[in-house]
């Protein structure tokens, strides 16, 4: 389970940077194909490893899918706040994160 989480967080972090380096740095804004080429392979490997570990642990692709969804709301707000100075503390964001925690809790405990 810890390896699944480790690989997931690596993959999700890479996805964040692949999508958002253009807003963080002007240098990256001018190189979208470079960004895709650099990040796509590691993202694929990290997510494949994570998916495999989750499915083996829970014996369900549905559980893995819901965990991927829920976990995305754990890493994205932190990275968005740190690198893009966008607050996660709006009502819409807080409710979405609470919903994500609920999904993770359901998948983990039931």
C-alpha positions as CSV (number, residue, x, y, z in Angstrom):
1,X,0.0,0.0,0.0
2,X,2.8,2.4,0.8
3,X,4.5,1.8,-2.6
4,X,1.1,2.4,-4.3
5,X,0.9,5.8,-2.5
6,X,4.5,6.6,-3.2
7,X,4.1,6.0,-6.9
8,X,0.8,7.8,-7.0
9,X,2.2,10.9,-5.4
10,X,5.2,10.9,-7.8
11,X,2.9,10.5,-10.8
12,X,0.4,13.2,-9.6
13,X,3.3,15.6,-8.9
14,X,4.6,15.0,-12.4
15,X,1.1,15.6,-13.9
16,X,0.8,18.9,-12.0
17,X,4.1,20.1,-13.3
18,X,3.4,18.9,-16.9
19,X,0.2,20.9,-16.9
20,X,1.3,23.9,-14.9
21,X,4.9,24.7,-15.6
22,X,3.6,27.0,-18.3
23,X,2.1,29.2,-15.6
24,X,5.1,29.0,-13.3
25,X,7.9,29.8,-15.8
26,X,7.9,31.7,-19.1
27,X,10.7,29.4,-20.3
28,X,8.3,26.4,-20.0
29,X,5.4,28.3,-21.6
30,X,7.4,28.4,-24.9
31,X,8.1,24.7,-24.8
32,X,4.9,22.7,-24.4
33,X,6.1,19.7,-26.5
34,X,9.3,19.5,-24.4
35,X,7.1,19.4,-21.3
36,X,5.0,16.6,-22.7
37,X,8.1,14.6,-23.8
38,X,9.9,15.0,-20.5
39,X,7.0,14.1,-18.2
40,X,4.8,11.7,-20.1
41,X,6.9,8.6,-19.7
42,X,7.5,9.0,-16.0
43,X,3.8,9.7,-15.4
44,X,2.9,6.5,-17.3
45,X,5.3,4.4,-15.3
46,X,4.4,5.9,-11.9
47,X,0.7,5.6,-12.5
48,X,1.0,2.0,-13.9
49,X,3.0,0.9,-10.8
50,X,0.6,2.7,-8.4
51,X,-2.5,1.2,-10.2
52,X,-1.0,-2.3,-10.1
53,X,-0.2,-2.1,-6.3
54,X,-3.7,-0.6,-5.5
55,X,-5.5,-3.3,-7.6
56,X,-3.5,-6.1,-6.0
57,X,-4.0,-4.7,-2.5
58,X,-7.8,-4.1,-2.8
59,X,-8.5,-6.8,-5.4
60,X,-10.7,-4.3,-7.3
61,X,-10.1,-1.9,-10.1
62,X,-13.1,0.2,-8.8
63,X,-11.3,0.8,-5.6
64,X,-8.1,1.8,-7.4
65,X,-10.1,4.2,-9.6
66,X,-11.9,5.9,-6.7
67,X,-8.6,6.1,-4.8
68,X,-6.9,7.8,-7.8
69,X,-9.8,10.3,-7.9
70,X,-9.7,11.0,-4.2
71,X,-6.0,11.2,-3.8
72,X,-5.8,13.7,-6.6
73,X,-7.4,16.2,-4.2
74,X,-4.7,15.6,-1.7
75,X,-1.7,16.6,-3.8
76,X,-3.2,19.2,-6.2
77,X,-4.3,21.8,-3.6
78,X,-0.8,21.7,-1.9
79,X,1.1,22.1,-5.2
80,X,-1.3,24.8,-6.4
81,X,-0.9,26.8,-3.2
82,X,2.9,26.4,-3.2
83,X,3.7,27.0,-6.8
84,X,0.8,29.1,-8.2
85,X,-0.2,31.0,-5.0
86,X,-3.8,29.9,-5.4
87,X,-5.7,29.4,-2.2
88,X,-7.4,26.0,-1.7
89,X,-9.6,27.7,1.1
90,X,-12.7,28.5,-0.9
91,X,-16.0,26.9,0.0
92,X,-16.1,25.0,-3.3
93,X,-12.5,23.7,-2.8
94,X,-13.0,22.8,0.9
95,X,-16.2,20.8,0.0
96,X,-14.4,19.0,-2.9
97,X,-11.5,18.0,-0.6
98,X,-13.9,16.8,2.1
99,X,-15.7,14.7,-0.6
100,X,-12.4,13.3,-1.7
101,X,-11.5,12.4,1.8
102,X,-14.8,10.7,2.2
103,X,-14.2,8.6,-1.0
104,X,-10.8,7.6,0.3
105,X,-12.2,6.7,3.7
106,X,-15.0,4.6,2.1
107,X,-12.5,2.7,-0.1
108,X,-10.0,2.2,2.7
109,X,-12.4,1.1,5.4
110,X,-15.2,-0.8,3.7
